[in-house]
Amino acid sequence: MEEALVREIVARILADPRFLAMVTALPQSGATTKPLALVAADSEAALALLAKLQERWGDAYSLQVCLSGSVQAAKTPLPQRSCPEALQDQGWSRLLVPLCSGGQLADIALGLRGTSLSALVGAAILRGIPVEIGQIDYGFTDKTPAAYRQLFESYAKTVAAYGVTVGPAMGTSATTQPPAILAPVAAAPTLPGSLDAPVVAKGSAGRPEIFYDKNLMTEKEAVLLPEQAVLKLKRAVILTPSAIDALKRLKVQVYREGVRFL
């Protein structure tokens, strides 16, 4: 190959903006590369908390924000990346959620991934990546029934059992330390069948074990369970507040996807 042609090819490569971006992104010799932390935000209220997140985590992590929902096109002081791209990337080591709604918290607890935020949290949990939810906006009012409040507060306990650090609800005084994370419970064995055709076995503690595979459990089904049973649910099963109260009265241990939450 002629020398002139080789020089022309090299000159074109060096002038390519993509090559220049790669060179610029390379860490300087001897410099320490920070681990990457993603920030998931989908509301104006969450965007307002970015500065505090940057102040708290900026020294230890290189922060990138994934925007979705109504703020998908918003400008932020942090570098942005798309949520689908972040889901495919294996390079991030922490997920920060400045603000989470009650509905999103329920999705996370149930393993649902209907939004970009819940999908990112679900991916982080599956990979064993630390997740921190700063605040939760349940949307409760003075007229919200106590049972409804307890239902969503139980979701917070379930999410904490996954190893997620869950902060205070909006309107409460923030603590300097995050609440204690509940220790994950050992996975319980899965049995076939349902309450229509129950398969009951004795657990290690002598408790009857039942697997429920319908999509909804009400008080009507819950009261049919034997006392101190072990109930195992598939991921999408929804428990009504009255069903939860009945299960508590019967001292039933409830597992979802191998994790105890009641």
N, C-alpha and C positions, 0 to 999 in steps of 0.2 A: 504494500500500500504506500502511495506517495506521502512524503513527509508533509506536504502542504495540506493534503486531505485530512491527515491525522490532526494537525493543528486546528483545522476548521471544526472538526468534530469536538475536540476538547474545548474550544472557545464557545461553542454552542451549549455544551453541557454546563460550563461555568457561568454562562449568562442566563441559564434557565432559572426562573423565580422559584421553582420547586426545589432545586438544588441549593439555592441561597437560603431558603427557609430551613432546610435540613441542617445546613452548616450553622446557622444562627441558633438552632434549637439544641445543638450539642453542648453538653456541660463543659465548662472550662476545666483545664487540667488542675486536679487537686480539689475542685469544688465538690461539695456534698449535694447530691440530688435529693430533694425532698420527696417523700411519698405523696401520691396523689389522693386527694379527698374530693368526692363529688358532693355538690349541694343541690338538692331537689326542691324547686320552688314553683308554685303554680297559682300564686295570688299576690296582690299588691301588699297585703300584710306580711307575707313571707319575704318579699323583696325588701321591705323596710328593716328586716332583721339581718340582712347580709353584712352590713358594716360591723355589727357585733360579732358575727361569726368569723369574719376576717380578722378581727382584733384578737379573738380567742384562739383560733386555730392557724392563723397565717404564718406564725413562726415555725410550726412543726410540719405543716402540710402545704403543698401546692394546691390551691383551690380552683375548681372549675364548677360552673353552675349549669344545671340542666333545667331549662325553662319549659313549661307546658301550660295548658289551659289558657286562661285569658291573658297571661303575661308572656306568651310564647315569643313575641316579637319585641319585648321590652329591652332597654339598654341597661346594662349592669356594670359595676366597677370590676367585676371578676370576668375572666375568660369564659366564654360559653361553648357548649357542645350540645349536639342533639341527643335526646334521650335514647332513640334507637341505637345510635352509635355507642353510647355509654353502656347499653345492655350487652353489646357484643364484645366490648373491651374487657380484658382481664387485668388491666394494669392499675385499677384504683383499689385503695386499701381501707377506705372509710367512707360512709355515707352520712351526710348531715341533712336533716329535714327540719328547717327552722319552725315550720308551722304545719300542723296536720288537722284536718277536720274530723269530726266524729265518724262520718261515713267512711272516710279513708282509713281510719283506725280499724273500723269493723272489717273492711276488705282485707287489711293486712292480717288481722287476727284469724280470718277465715281462709287465708291463703289465696284470695282472689286478686286478679291483676287487671282490673278493668281500666285503670288510669296509668299514665306514665309514672306517677309517683309511687303507687302501690306496686307496679311492676319492678321498679328499681329496688324498693325495699325487699320484695320477695326474692329477687336475684341475689341481693346481699346476704339475706338470711341463709339461702341455699349454699352460698359459697363460704359461709362462716366469716363474712366481713362485718366489722363492728358498725352498728347503726345507732344514731342518736336522734331522737325526736325532741325538739326543743320545747314546743308548747302544743297543746291540744285545744282546739275550739269545738267544743261539743254542741254549742248553740242552745244550751239549756235556758229555759226561762223560769220565772217563779211558779208557773203553772205546770211545769213538766212533772209527770208522775214519778214518784220515787222508784218504782219498779223499772221504768224506762231509763232513769239515771243509772241504776245498778247494772242494767244490761250493758251499757256502754262502758261503765267503769270496769266491768269484768273483762271487756275486750282489752283494756289497758293492761290488766294483769296477765292476760294470755300473751300479748305482744312482749311483755317483759320476760315471760317464761321462755320466749324464743331467744333471749339474750339481748334484746333491744333496750337501750336506755331511754326511758320515757320521762319527759319533763312534766311540769305542772299544767293544769288546765288554765286557759285564759281567764284572767280576773282573779286568780289566786296569787299569793305572794310567791315569787320565785325564790328558790333556795340556792345557796351557793354551791351545794353539792347535789348531783342528780340522785333521784331516789334509788334505793337498793334494788338490784336486779334479782328477780326470783331465780332460784337455781333450776335449770332444766330438769324435767322428770324423765326417768328412763322410759324408753318406748315400751308400750304394752303390746302383747301379741294380738293380731287381728284374727277374728273368727268369722266364718261365713254366716249368712242368714240375716234375719231381721226380726222385729217384734211380731210380724205376722206369722213367721215360722222360726221361732227363736232357737238359737243354738246356745246352750248354756253350759259353761264349764267352770270348774273350780280353779281360781287363781291360787297364787302361792300363799295368800293369806286366807284362803277358804271362801273368797267372795265369788258369787256367780258372775260370769262375764257375758255380756250381750252386745252384739253388733247391730247398729241401727242404720239402715241404708236408704231411708226416705229423705226427702228434701226439707221436711218441716216436722218438728216435734212440738206438740201442744201439751197442755196439762193432762188432757184426756189420755194420751199415750204414756206420759211420764208416770202417772199414778199406778200404772200396771206393772211397773218394775218392782222386783223384790227389794227389800231394805238392804242397804250396804252392798249393792251390786256394783259392778264395774261396767260402765256404758262406754262403748267406743263408736265414734261417729265418723262418717266420711267428711271430707273437707267442706262440702257445700251445705251441710245440714244447718238449718237455722232453728234456734231454740227460742220459744216465746218467753217473755218474763214470767208468766205463770208456770210454765214448764220448769224453768230454773228454780223457782221457789219450791215446787214439788220435789225436785231432785235433791235440793238441800234438806228438805224435811226427811226424806228417805235415806239421807246420808250416802247418796250414790256418788261414786267417783266417776268423773266424765273425762274422756280422752278424745282429742281430735288429732288425727295424723300422728298418734303415738305420744302426744304431749298433753299432760293433764292440765286442765284449766278450771276445774270446779271440784 
